[in-house]
Amino acid sequence: MKSKTKLNSKTNLNSKAKLKPKANLKPKANLKPSLKDAKEQTLLRVSIFLILFGNLLGISLGLWQSRHPDIVTDLKRSEYNESIHEESLKFQTDDGKTHHITLKVPSKTYSKEESQTLLDEASKKLDSSILGKNKSFSSIHTPLSLPESLPDCPVQLFWTTSDPKILDYTGAIGEDVPSKGASVTLRCQLSLEEETLSWQKELYVYPEKLSKEKSLNASIQKAVTNDSSSNPTLALPDSIDGQHLFFYKEPAKTGLFVCIFFSLLGFLLLPLKRQKEQEKIEKQKVLMQRDYPDLVSKLLLFLHAGLTIRASLEKIADDYQKNYRNQNLPKRPAYEALLETCHELKGGLSQPRAYENFGSRCPCPEYKILSVLLIQNLKKGNQNTLLLLEKEVTDALENRKRKARILGEEAQTKLLFPMLLQLVIVLALLMLPAFLSFT
């Protein structure tokens, strides 16, 4: 007896010794919340400090700027030939009153000497810049390049010619130039602000050298222009310079537009089809989730009645086939998948394989859990399956309630806009007569 009491006392001492460290661990377990609270307090203090510091700094700067304004004695002009810009200023008079004014500041202007220098430089550049493909002014065979201004130069150019039929102000050669050539005086007035400078050059212009295609086009145009008959229709020439001509209109691009339209339509139909398929899958998923509590409840009821899993599933499938398929009612995807599973069982497929196919056939996770429970029933028996199915029924009903609540909230949100629209219409109907009475 003494030895037993000694042993009991030793075991009690050992157990107390073992329990002491556990009791010491309790304060350590509360370290995380305290650290978290300390971090939150530090962050709060930093944010309050930044708010106060920023406001004090901003107020100090505002007061200093109001007491020490930036005195302006001159305004910077914009660059040459740029638009006028505005400057908003405040000024104070002798009586101490402060006024506000917006001044329009013109751009920089050239002095008379600067303008003359720029005009002289531009006139010197004209000799080399307007020739184009021509080699000299005494032999002009191609159009001249007569710009309105020169690059990197503010001078404006205005062109005139002594004979526009031979050479016009754009530099194009006319059609009535004699084969021996003709003399033309080309003039240009260079302008920069209020200063001007005249420039002129004697040219000798020859008929323009045209390519075969341009020459043929010019001959056809000339033949059409010279037709002075009074007919309501204009006859096109059959031949020009010994070449027979056959005119036709350019084909319409309707075929190309049709190809592009139907190609785009085809490419758009692919994502639309995928979207439709996705919507169909989502609709089936919703219907399966809606039928899940009923299906599991029926299965649990038949199991409590003494039927086996296979017999219960076949009974549920037979009832569905009699009540829905034979009466041409809309199909229910969950029962259709169960009916296909029963056909597999009757065809000789093993129960584990058929139940696994049933879970994979349904896209919802609930049915995959149900297939796992059915497979476990074959291995562990009926008792555990009944308890798990009861729990599954309870969870499914709670899930249905939650989804019904969500759908109700979504319906309320969708009805909010029509209600607001009705409110606006009612307010308009009430306020419109009041406004009309005032007018």
C-alpha positions as CSV (number, residue, x, y, z in Angstrom):
1,M,0.0,0.0,0.0
2,K,2.8,2.4,0.8
3,S,4.5,1.7,-2.5
4,K,1.2,2.5,-4.3
5,T,0.8,5.7,-2.4
6,K,4.4,6.7,-3.2
7,L,3.7,5.9,-6.8
8,N,0.5,7.9,-6.9
9,S,2.3,10.9,-5.2
10,K,5.1,10.7,-7.8
11,T,2.6,10.6,-10.7
12,N,0.7,13.5,-9.2
13,L,4.0,15.5,-8.8
14,N,5.0,14.6,-12.4
15,S,1.6,15.6,-13.8
16,K,1.8,18.9,-11.9
17,A,5.3,19.4,-13.1
18,K,4.1,18.8,-16.7
19,L,1.2,21.2,-16.3
20,K,3.3,24.1,-15.0
21,P,4.9,24.8,-18.4
22,K,1.5,24.8,-20.1
23,A,0.3,27.4,-17.6
24,N,3.3,29.5,-18.3
25,L,2.5,29.4,-22.0
26,K,-0.7,31.3,-21.6
27,P,0.8,34.8,-21.4
28,K,2.9,34.1,-24.5
29,A,-0.2,33.2,-26.5
30,N,-1.5,36.7,-25.9
31,L,1.6,38.4,-27.3
32,K,0.3,38.6,-30.9
33,P,-2.8,40.7,-30.2
34,S,-0.7,43.1,-28.1
35,L,1.8,43.5,-30.9
36,K,-1.0,44.0,-33.3
37,D,-2.5,46.7,-31.1
38,A,0.8,48.4,-30.7
39,K,1.3,48.5,-34.5
40,E,-2.2,49.9,-35.0
41,Q,-1.6,52.6,-32.3
42,T,1.8,53.5,-33.9
43,L,0.2,53.8,-37.3
44,L,-2.6,55.9,-35.9
45,R,-0.1,58.2,-34.2
46,V,1.9,58.6,-37.4
47,S,-1.2,59.4,-39.5
48,I,-2.3,62.0,-36.9
49,F,1.2,63.5,-36.9
50,L,1.3,63.7,-40.8
51,I,-2.2,65.3,-40.9
52,L,-1.2,67.9,-38.3
53,F,2.2,68.6,-39.8
54,G,0.8,68.9,-43.3
55,N,-1.9,71.3,-42.2
56,L,0.5,73.5,-40.2
57,L,3.0,73.5,-43.0
58,G,0.3,74.5,-45.5
59,I,-1.1,77.3,-43.3
60,S,2.4,78.6,-42.6
61,L,3.2,78.7,-46.3
62,G,-0.1,80.4,-47.1
63,L,0.5,83.1,-44.5
64,W,4.1,83.7,-45.6
65,Q,3.1,84.0,-49.3
66,S,0.3,86.4,-48.4
67,R,2.7,88.6,-46.4
68,H,5.6,88.3,-48.8
69,P,4.1,88.5,-52.3
70,D,6.2,88.0,-55.4
71,I,6.6,91.5,-56.7
72,V,6.5,91.6,-60.5
73,T,8.2,94.4,-62.5
74,D,8.1,92.8,-66.0
75,L,6.3,90.0,-67.8
76,K,8.0,87.4,-70.1
77,R,6.8,87.5,-73.7
78,S,6.1,84.4,-75.7
79,E,8.3,83.4,-78.6
80,Y,8.0,85.0,-82.1
81,N,4.8,84.5,-84.0
82,E,3.1,82.7,-81.0
83,S,-0.3,83.5,-79.7
84,I,-1.0,86.1,-77.0
85,H,-1.0,84.7,-73.5
86,E,-2.7,86.0,-70.4
87,E,-1.2,86.7,-66.9
88,S,-3.4,87.1,-63.8
89,L,-2.0,89.7,-61.4
90,K,-3.0,91.7,-58.3
91,F,-2.0,95.3,-57.7
92,Q,-2.4,97.7,-54.8
93,T,-3.1,101.4,-55.1
94,D,-2.1,104.3,-52.7
95,D,-5.3,104.0,-50.8
96,G,-4.4,100.4,-49.8
97,K,-7.0,98.7,-51.8
98,T,-6.1,95.5,-53.7
99,H,-7.4,95.0,-57.3
100,H,-7.2,92.0,-59.7
101,I,-6.4,92.3,-63.4
102,T,-5.7,89.9,-66.3
103,L,-3.2,91.3,-68.8
104,K,-2.8,90.1,-72.3
105,V,0.9,89.8,-73.1
106,P,1.9,89.9,-76.8
107,S,4.6,87.8,-78.3
108,K,8.1,89.0,-79.2
109,T,8.5,91.3,-82.2
110,Y,11.4,91.7,-84.6
111,S,13.2,95.0,-84.9
112,K,13.5,96.7,-88.4
113,E,17.1,95.6,-88.8
114,E,16.3,92.0,-87.8
115,S,13.3,91.9,-90.2
116,Q,15.4,93.2,-93.1
117,T,18.2,90.7,-92.3
118,L,15.7,87.8,-92.3
119,L,14.0,89.0,-95.5
120,D,17.4,89.2,-97.3
121,E,18.4,85.7,-96.1
122,A,15.0,84.3,-97.3
123,S,15.3,86.0,-100.8
124,K,18.8,84.3,-101.2
125,K,17.3,80.9,-100.4
126,L,14.6,81.2,-103.0
127,D,16.9,80.7,-106.0
128,S,17.9,77.2,-104.8
129,S,14.6,76.1,-103.1
130,I,12.0,76.6,-105.9
131,L,13.6,74.9,-108.9
132,G,12.6,71.4,-107.9
133,K,13.7,68.9,-110.6
134,N,14.6,71.7,-113.0
135,K,18.3,72.5,-113.6
136,S,18.1,76.2,-114.3
137,F,15.5,79.0,-114.6
138,S,16.2,79.2,-118.4
139,S,14.8,75.7,-118.9
140,I,11.7,74.9,-116.9
141,H,10.2,71.5,-117.9
142,T,8.7,70.4,-114.6
143,P,6.5,72.2,-112.0
144,L,8.2,74.5,-109.6
145,S,8.0,74.2,-105.8
146,L,6.5,77.5,-104.6
147,P,6.0,77.3,-100.8
148,E,4.2,79.7,-98.6
149,S,7.1,79.8,-96.2
150,L,10.6,78.5,-95.8
151,P,11.6,76.0,-93.1
152,D,13.0,77.5,-89.9
153,C,12.1,81.0,-91.2
154,P,9.2,83.3,-90.1
155,V,9.0,85.0,-93.5
156,Q,5.7,84.7,-95.4
157,L,5.8,84.2,-99.2
158,F,3.2,85.4,-101.7
159,W,3.6,84.3,-105.4
160,T,2.4,85.9,-108.7
161,T,3.3,85.3,-112.4
162,S,3.1,87.5,-115.5
163,D,1.2,84.7,-117.4
164,P,-0.9,82.3,-115.3
165,K,-1.8,80.3,-118.4
166,I,1.9,79.4,-118.9
167,L,2.9,79.1,-115.2
168,D,0.4,79.7,-112.3
169,Y,1.1,80.9,-108.8
170,T,1.4,77.3,-107.5
171,G,4.2,76.5,-109.9
172,A,2.2,74.2,-112.2
173,I,2.9,74.4,-116.0
174,G,-0.1,75.1,-118.2
175,E,-1.4,73.0,-121.1
176,D,-1.1,75.8,-123.7
177,V,2.7,76.2,-123.5
178,P,4.2,76.5,-127.0
179,S,6.7,73.8,-128.0
180,K,9.4,76.5,-128.4
181,G,8.8,77.7,-124.9
182,A,7.6,81.0,-123.4
183,S,9.1,83.6,-121.1
184,V,7.4,84.2,-117.8
185,T,8.2,86.6,-114.9
186,L,7.8,85.0,-111.5
187,R,7.4,87.4,-108.6
188,C,7.4,86.9,-104.9
189,Q,6.6,89.3,-102.1
190,L,8.4,88.4,-98.8
191,S,6.6,89.7,-95.7
192,L,7.7,89.8,-92.0
193,E,5.4,91.7,-89.7
194,E,5.4,95.3,-91.2
195,E,8.5,94.9,-93.4
196,T,8.3,93.6,-97.0
197,L,10.7,92.8,-99.8
198,S,10.1,92.1,-103.5
199,W,11.8,89.3,-105.5
200,Q,11.4,88.4,-109.2
201,K,13.0,86.1,-111.7
202,E,12.7,85.7,-115.5
203,L,11.9,82.1,-116.4
204,Y,11.7,80.3,-119.7
205,V,9.0,77.6,-119.6
206,Y,8.7,74.7,-121.9
207,P,5.9,72.1,-122.2
208,E,5.9,69.7,-119.2
209,K,7.7,66.4,-119.8
210,L,5.0,63.8,-119.1
211,S,5.3,60.1,-118.7
212,K,3.4,57.9,-121.2
213,E,0.5,57.4,-118.9
214,K,0.2,61.1,-118.0
215,S,0.6,62.1,-121.7
216,L,-2.2,59.7,-122.7
217,N,-4.4,60.9,-119.9
218,A,-3.8,64.5,-121.0
219,S,-4.7,63.7,-124.6
220,I,-7.9,62.0,-123.5
221,Q,-8.9,64.9,-121.4
222,K,-8.2,67.3,-124.2
223,A,-10.3,65.3,-126.6
224,V,-13.2,65.2,-124.1
225,T,-12.9,69.0,-123.5
226,N,-12.9,69.9,-127.2
227,D,-16.1,68.0,-127.8
228,S,-18.6,70.9,-128.1
229,S,-21.6,69.0,-129.4
230,S,-25.0,69.8,-127.8
231,N,-25.8,66.1,-127.1
232,P,-26.9,65.4,-123.5
233,T,-24.3,62.7,-123.3
234,L,-20.6,63.1,-123.8
235,A,-19.0,60.6,-126.2
236,L,-15.7,59.1,-125.2
237,P,-13.0,58.7,-127.8
238,D,-12.5,55.3,-129.4
239,S,-8.8,55.8,-130.0
240,I,-6.0,58.3,-129.2
241,D,-2.7,58.5,-131.0
242,G,-3.4,55.2,-132.8
243,Q,-4.3,53.3,-129.6
244,H,-7.7,51.8,-129.3
245,L,-9.4,52.6,-126.0
246,F,-12.0,50.7,-124.0
247,F,-13.5,52.6,-121.0
248,Y,-15.2,51.0,-118.0
249,K,-16.0,52.1,-114.5
250,E,-14.0,50.9,-111.6
251,P,-15.7,47.9,-110.0
252,A,-17.5,48.5,-106.7
253,K,-15.9,47.3,-103.5
254,T,-19.1,45.7,-102.4
255,G,-17.6,42.2,-102.5
256,L,-14.7,43.3,-100.3
257,F,-17.1,44.8,-97.8
258,V,-19.2,41.7,-97.8
259,C,-16.1,39.6,-97.1
260,I,-15.0,41.9,-94.3
261,F,-18.5,42.0,-92.8
262,F,-19.0,38.3,-92.8
263,S,-15.5,37.6,-91.6
264,L,-16.0,39.9,-88.6
265,L,-19.5,38.4,-88.0
266,G,-17.9,34.9,-88.0
267,F,-15.2,35.9,-85.6
268,L,-17.8,37.6,-83.3
269,L,-20.0,34.5,-83.4
270,L,-17.3,32.3,-81.8
271,P,-17.1,34.2,-78.5
272,L,-20.9,34.6,-78.6
273,K,-21.3,30.8,-79.0
274,R,-18.9,30.3,-76.1
275,Q,-20.8,32.8,-74.0
276,K,-24.0,31.0,-74.8
277,E,-22.5,27.7,-73.9
278,Q,-21.1,29.1,-70.7
279,E,-24.6,30.6,-69.9
280,K,-26.1,27.2,-70.5
281,I,-23.7,25.5,-68.2
282,E,-24.3,28.2,-65.5
283,K,-28.1,27.7,-65.9
284,Q,-27.7,23.9,-65.5
285,K,-25.5,24.5,-62.5
286,V,-28.2,26.7,-60.9
287,L,-30.9,24.1,-61.6
288,M,-28.7,21.3,-60.2
289,Q,-28.0,23.3,-57.0
290,R,-31.8,23.9,-56.7
291,D,-32.6,20.2,-57.0
292,Y,-29.8,19.0,-54.8
293,P,-31.7,19.3,-51.4
294,D,-34.7,17.5,-52.8
295,L,-32.6,14.7,-54.3
296,V,-30.6,14.1,-51.1
297,S,-33.8,14.2,-49.0
298,K,-35.4,11.6,-51.2
299,L,-32.3,9.4,-51.0
300,L,-32.2,9.7,-47.2
301,L,-35.9,8.9,-47.0
302,F,-35.6,5.7,-49.1
303,L,-32.5,4.6,-47.1
304,H,-34.4,5.0,-43.8
305,A,-37.2,2.9,-45.4
306,G,-34.7,0.1,-45.8
307,L,-33.8,0.3,-49.5
308,T,-30.2,0.1,-50.7
309,I,-28.3,2.9,-52.3
310,R,-28.8,1.5,-55.8
311,A,-32.5,0.7,-55.3
312,S,-33.1,4.2,-53.9
313,L,-31.4,5.9,-56.9
314,E,-33.3,3.7,-59.3
315,K,-36.6,4.6,-57.5
316,I,-35.8,8.3,-57.7
317,A,-34.9,8.0,-61.4
318,D,-38.1,6.0,-62.2
319,D,-40.3,8.6,-60.5
320,Y,-38.6,11.4,-62.4
321,Q,-39.1,9.6,-65.7
322,K,-42.8,9.0,-65.0
323,N,-43.6,12.5,-63.7
324,Y,-41.5,14.6,-66.1
325,R,-40.2,12.9,-69.2
326,N,-43.4,11.2,-70.0
327,Q,-45.4,14.5,-69.5
328,N,-43.0,16.5,-71.8
329,L,-42.0,18.8,-68.9
330,P,-38.7,20.8,-68.9
331,K,-35.7,18.5,-68.2
332,R,-33.9,18.8,-64.9
333,P,-30.2,18.3,-65.3
334,A,-29.5,16.6,-62.0
335,Y,-32.2,14.0,-62.5
336,E,-31.0,13.5,-66.1
337,A,-27.5,12.7,-64.8
338,L,-29.0,10.3,-62.3
339,L,-31.1,8.6,-65.0
340,E,-27.9,8.1,-67.1
341,T,-26.2,6.7,-64.0
342,C,-29.0,4.1,-63.6
343,H,-28.7,3.2,-67.2
344,E,-25.0,2.5,-66.7
345,L,-25.7,0.3,-63.7
346,K,-28.3,-1.7,-65.6
347,G,-25.7,-2.0,-68.4
348,G,-23.3,-3.8,-66.1
349,L,-21.0,-1.0,-65.0
350,S,-19.7,-1.3,-61.4
351,Q,-21.3,0.8,-58.8
352,P,-18.1,2.7,-57.7
353,R,-17.4,3.6,-61.4
354,A,-21.0,4.6,-62.0
355,Y,-21.2,6.9,-58.9
356,E,-17.8,8.4,-59.9
357,N,-19.2,9.2,-63.4
358,F,-22.3,10.7,-61.7
359,G,-20.1,13.2,-59.8
360,S,-18.0,14.1,-62.8
361,R,-21.2,14.5,-64.9
362,C,-22.4,17.2,-62.6
363,P,-20.4,20.5,-62.5
364,C,-21.5,21.3,-58.9
365,P,-19.2,20.4,-56.0
366,E,-22.2,19.2,-54.0
367,Y,-22.7,16.2,-56.3
368,K,-19.1,15.3,-56.2
369,I,-19.4,15.1,-52.4
370,L,-22.5,13.0,-52.8
371,S,-20.7,10.6,-55.2
372,V,-17.9,10.2,-52.7
373,L,-20.4,9.4,-49.9
374,L,-22.0,6.8,-52.1
375,I,-18.7,5.2,-52.9
376,Q,-17.8,5.2,-49.1
377,N,-21.2,3.5,-48.4
378,L,-20.0,0.5,-50.4
379,K,-16.9,0.2,-48.3
380,K,-18.0,1.2,-44.7
381,G,-21.7,0.4,-44.6
382,N,-25.0,2.2,-44.2
383,Q,-24.8,3.8,-40.7
384,N,-22.1,6.4,-41.4
385,T,-23.7,7.2,-44.7
386,L,-27.0,8.1,-43.1
387,L,-25.4,10.4,-40.6
388,L,-23.4,12.1,-43.4
389,L,-26.4,12.4,-45.6
390,E,-28.5,14.0,-42.8
391,K,-25.8,16.6,-42.3
392,E,-25.6,17.1,-46.1
393,V,-29.4,17.7,-46.2
394,T,-29.1,20.3,-43.4
395,D,-26.3,22.1,-45.2
396,A,-28.1,22.0,-48.5
397,L,-31.2,23.5,-47.0
398,E,-29.2,26.3,-45.4
399,N,-27.4,26.9,-48.7
400,R,-30.7,27.2,-50.5
401,K,-32.0,29.7,-47.9
402,R,-28.8,31.8,-48.3
403,K,-29.0,31.8,-52.1
404,A,-32.7,32.7,-51.9
405,R,-31.8,35.6,-49.8
406,I,-29.1,36.7,-52.2
407,L,-31.5,36.4,-55.2
408,G,-34.0,38.6,-53.2
409,E,-31.4,41.3,-52.6
410,E,-30.4,41.2,-56.3
411,A,-34.1,41.6,-57.3
412,Q,-34.4,44.6,-54.9
413,T,-31.3,46.2,-56.5
414,K,-32.7,45.7,-60.0
415,L,-36.0,47.3,-58.9
416,L,-34.2,50.3,-57.5
417,F,-33.7,52.1,-60.8
418,P,-37.4,51.8,-62.0
419,M,-38.5,53.1,-58.6
420,L,-36.2,56.1,-58.9
421,L,-37.4,56.7,-62.4
422,Q,-41.0,56.6,-61.2
423,L,-40.1,59.1,-58.5
424,V,-38.5,61.5,-61.0
425,I,-41.6,61.3,-63.2
426,V,-43.9,62.0,-60.3
427,L,-41.8,65.0,-59.2
428,A,-41.8,66.3,-62.8
429,L,-45.6,66.0,-63.0
430,L,-45.9,67.8,-59.7
431,M,-43.4,70.6,-60.5
432,L,-44.3,71.2,-64.1
433,P,-47.7,73.0,-63.4
434,A,-45.9,75.2,-60.8
435,F,-43.3,76.3,-63.3
436,L,-46.0,76.9,-66.0
437,S,-48.1,79.0,-63.6
438,F,-45.0,81.3,-63.0
439,T,-44.5,81.8,-66.7
